[in-house]
Amino acid sequence: MCYDQLYPSPCLEYNASNAFAKTWKLDDRKGPFHYVQKKIRTEIDFTLAYVVKEGEKLGMRMPLCGKLLENFRELEAGKRQFGQHNYDELVATGR
């Protein structure tokens, strides 16, 4: 499914990303996703959580950063599975 039928390039990027994602293996994950997969805590509470907290102090709305933080914490806790649905939720939050 393409998010915007009026502009082909986002659709092409989306389809290319999906095709690439289908070739991934669990061991291909790098960075924070590798840590989550191995059940190792990440630095998310010192990076993104800090940004969200500081933004809220300044009265800034940060729904996308907040949703990303929520999703990532759920991944760390094993309450959320890796998958395209995570990206779809972020896209919906950002609209």
CORTA-V818767 format. One line per field, one symbol per residue. ss: DSSP state (H for helix, E for strand, L for the rest). phi: phi as a letter, one per 40 degrees, with the letter a starting at -180 (. if undefined). burial: b if it has 9 or more other ideal C-beta (glycine too) atoms within 8 Angstrom, else e. A space follows every 50 residues. Layout:
BEGIN
ss->???
phi->???
burial->???
END
This chain:
BEGIN
ss->LLLLLLLHHHHHHHHHHHHHHLLLLHHHLLLHHHHHHLLLLLLLLLLHHH HHHHHHHLLLLLHHHHHHHHHHHHHHHLLLLLLHHHHHHHHHHHL
phi->.ccaccbcccccccccccccccccbdcccbgdccccdcgbcccdcbbccc ccccccdcgccbcccccccdcccccccgcbccicdcccccccccc
burial->eeeeeeeeebbeebbeebeeeeeeeeeebeebbbbbbeeeebebeeebbb bbeebbeeeeebebbbbbbebbbbbbeeebeeeeebeebbbebee
END
